C-alpha cells in the first residue's frame, strides 16, 4: 500500500475509544497550557496507539507547533535536551512529559538538518503537522489526539492498520532504515510487543540491511538491545531477530544451531526473563549478557583447556576476549559486564562442594544469579549438572547447622572417592582428583 495515497481522516470523539480519564494528569496539564497559550496541542505516537487498543502507556509524548524555546518559556519545570532532535522535557517529580515541535520536510544538509551517508544525524527543521507525520516511523504511531476537540487525526490509515494488527513503515522502508538503522530493531520490538504482523514491504529489506546495525554507536545499540530483550517478549523477539537474520548481526559470536543444547539454553533463558517481568520481578542486563555470550565463552575456554591451559585461567581469558570483541558492536557498561563475568566464573565453583568452600559460595553476592544460571543449564539439558543442581537447591533450604553438616558430608564423600581412586605423590600423600571438569 502506498503511503502517498492516504486521505486525511479526523475521527471525532464519538467514534474512538480514547478517553481523557486514561491520560496522565500531568500530560493533561501540559496539553491544556499549550492550548491556552494558542498553540496546537496533541498527544502523539505510542501513547495514542496504546490508549486506542486498551493498554496503559508508560510515557506520554506531546507534539505542538510551538518551538522549543517557546515551550521552555511556558514551563519553568522544563529543560531542553538533544542535539539530533531538540526536545523539551517537562518534569513532574519522577514523571517526564516529552514535548516535541512538529518536524518540517527539509531535505539535504543544512544548519538544522544533516545526513551522513543517508543516516540522519541532526534534524531540527520545524514545520506543520502535515509535514510532521512523514517523519514518524509507523502508521500506528502517527496518530494525533487533539486535546482541543478530543478527535484523533489520522493521515496514514493508522487506525485501519491498528484494527488489522499490521506494522507498516511510513515512506520507503529502505530509505527509512538507512536514515536510522535502529528502526529495524523497533520493527522487531513493536511486532513482538503488540503481536502485530509486519507488512511485507516493511519486512523485505531487513535481512539485506542488517549490516547497517553496525553503524549505530555501540553504546546506543546496547540501549536498543536492552529495550528489545527487557520488553517482556524476549522469546518472540529472539524468534523475529533470527527470522530476519538480525540476531547474527547483533551477536556474531553466538550462533545457535537448531535443536542444540545452546539454543535450548538461550530460549529457556528468554522465556524465564519474560516470566520474571510478567511477575514484576527484576531482571538485570548483566544476566542477559551472561546468557547471550555463554556459548562463545565456553567454546573458547574449552579450546584453551585442550591446549593445556588451566581451567580457571582459560575461562577468565576467554571471558575477557569475548566481552572485548562483543563490545565493538554492543558496548556493555562495565558494571554489567563485570557481573556477567562473575556469573560465568562461579559456574566453575559449583562442582566444588567441600566443607567451608561450599559455605563461602553460598554467601557470595552473585550466588543467586549464578545459581539461576546453573539451573537454566540443567533445565535445558546439561544432564551432567543434574545432581550438582539438586545439591545446591537442597542446601539453600537448610539452616546454618544443617548446611554445615551437608557440606561436611560432601567433603567426606569426596575424600573417600579420592582415597580409592587418587594417585599418590612422591611423599606418599594422596593427590586429589580434578573435581572441577567443565560440564558439557
Long-range contacts (C-beta under 8 A, 24 or more apart in sequence): 1-157, 1-168, 1-199, 3-139, 3-156, 3-170, 3-171, 6-155, 6-156, 6-157, 8-153, 8-154, 8-155, 9-153, 9-154, 9-155, 9-157, 9-159, 10-151, 10-152, 10-153, 10-154, 11-151, 11-152, 11-153, 11-154, 11-159, 12-149, 12-150, 12-151, 13-149, 13-150, 13-151, 16-52, 16-152, 16-159, 17-51, 17-52, 17-54, 18-48, 18-51, 18-52, 18-145, 18-150, 18-152, 19-51, 20-150, 22-51, 22-56, 23-51, 23-60, 24-60, 24-95, 24-97, 26-60, 26-90, 26-92, 26-95, 26-97, 27-60, 27-62, 27-97, 28-147, 29-92, 30-62, 30-75, 30-90, 30-97, 30-99, 31-62, 31-147, 32-147, 33-74, 33-75, 34-62, 34-64, 34-66, 34-71, 34-74, 34-99, 35-147, 35-148, 37-66, 37-74, 39-64, 39-65, 39-66, 39-70, 40-64, 40-65, 40-66, 40-102, 40-129, 40-146, 41-146, 41-147, 41-148, 42-129, 42-144, 42-145, 42-146, 42-147, 42-153, 43-144, 43-145, 43-147, 44-100, 44-136, 44-142, 44-143, 44-144, 44-145, 45-136, 45-141, 45-142, 46-141, 48-143, 48-144, 48-145, 48-152, 49-140, 49-141, 49-143, 49-158, 49-162, 51-145, 52-143, 52-152, 52-159, 52-162, 53-162, 53-194, 59-96, 59-98, 60-97, 60-98, 61-97, 61-98, 61-99, 61-100, 62-97, 62-98, 62-99, 62-100, 63-99, 63-100, 63-101, 63-102, 63-129, 63-132, 63-144, 64-99, 64-100, 64-101, 64-102, 65-101, 65-102, 65-128, 65-129, 66-99, 66-101, 67-101, 67-126, 68-101, 71-99, 71-101, 83-122, 84-120, 84-121, 84-122, 84-123, 85-123, 85-124, 86-124, 101-126, 102-126, 102-127, 102-128, 102-129, 102-131, 102-132, 103-127, 103-131, 103-132, 103-135, 104-128, 104-131, 104-132, 105-131, 105-134, 115-179, 117-178, 117-215, 118-175, 118-178, 118-179, 119-178, 119-179, 119-180, 119-181, 119-215, 120-179, 120-180, 129-153, 130-155, 133-170, 134-170, 134-171, 136-170, 137-169, 137-170, 137-176, 137-183, 137-186, 138-167, 138-168, 138-169, 138-170, 138-186, 138-187, 138-190, 139-168, 139-169, 139-170, 140-166, 140-167, 140-168, 140-196, 142-170, 165-194, 165-195, 165-196, 165-197, 166-196, 166-197, 166-198, 166-199, 167-191, 167-194, 167-196, 167-197, 167-198, 167-199, 167-202, 168-199, 168-201, 168-202, 169-199, 169-201, 169-202, 173-201, 173-202, 173-204, 173-205, 174-205, 174-209, 177-205, 177-206, 177-209, 177-212, 178-209, 178-212, 181-209, 181-212, 181-213, 181-215, 181-216, 182-213, 182-216, 182-220, 182-221, 182-224, 184-209, 184-210, 184-212, 184-213, 184-244, 184-246, 185-213, 185-224, 185-225, 185-227, 185-228, 185-246, 188-228, 188-237, 188-240, 188-241, 188-244, 188-246, 189-227, 189-228, 189-231, 189-237, 191-236, 191-240, 192-228, 192-231, 192-233, 192-236, 192-237, 192-240, 193-231, 193-232, 193-233, 203-244, 206-244, 206-245, 206-246, 207-244, 207-245, 207-246, 210-244, 210-245, 210-246, 210-248, 210-249, 211-249, 213-246, 213-249, 213-250, 214-249, 214-329, 218-327, 218-328, 218-329, 218-330, 218-331, 219-331, 221-250, 221-329, 221-330, 221-331, 222-330, 222-331, 222-332, 222-333, 225-250, 225-330, 226-285, 226-288, 229-270, 229-273, 229-288, 230-273, 230-277, 230-283, 230-285, 230-288, 231-277, 232-274, 232-277, 232-278, 233-274, 234-270, 234-271, 234-273, 234-274, 235-267, 235-270, 235-271, 235-274, 237-270, 238-266, 238-267, 238-270, 250-329, 250-330, 251-292, 251-293, 251-326, 251-330, 252-329, 253-293, 253-295, 253-296, 253-322, 253-325, 253-326, 254-292, 254-293, 254-295, 254-296, 255-295, 256-295, 261-380, 261-381, 261-382, 262-294, 262-295, 264-380, 264-381, 265-291, 265-294, 265-295, 265-376, 265-377, 265-380, 265-381, 265-382, 266-291, 266-292, 266-295, 268-376, 268-379, 268-380, 269-376, 272-372, 272-376, 284-336, 284-339, 284-369, 285-332, 285-336, 286-335, 286-336, 286-337, 286-338, 286-339, 286-340, 286-343, 286-369, 287-339, 287-340, 287-343, 287-369, 287-372, 287-373, 289-332, 289-336, 289-337, 289-340, 290-339, 290-340, 290-343, 290-344, 290-369, 290-373, 291-373, 291-376, 293-322, 293-323, 293-326, 293-340, 294-344, 294-373, 296-322, 297-322, 297-344, 298-438, 301-438, 302-438, 305-438, 311-348, 311-436, 311-438, 312-345, 312-348, 315-344, 315-345, 315-348, 315-438, 316-341, 316-345, 319-344, 319-345, 339-366, 339-369, 342-366, 342-370, 343-369, 343-370, 343-373, 346-370, 347-373, 347-374, 347-377, 348-436, 348-438, 349-436, 350-374, 350-385, 350-388, 350-392, 351-388, 351-435, 351-436, 351-437, 351-439, 352-435, 352-436, 353-388, 353-391, 353-407, 353-410, 353-411, 353-414, 354-407, 354-410, 354-411, 354-414, 354-435, 355-407, 355-408, 355-410, 355-411, 356-407, 357-407, 358-395, 358-407, 358-410, 359-403, 359-404, 359-407, 362-395, 362-396, 362-403, 371-396, 377-439, 382-439, 382-440, 384-439, 384-440, 385-439, 388-439
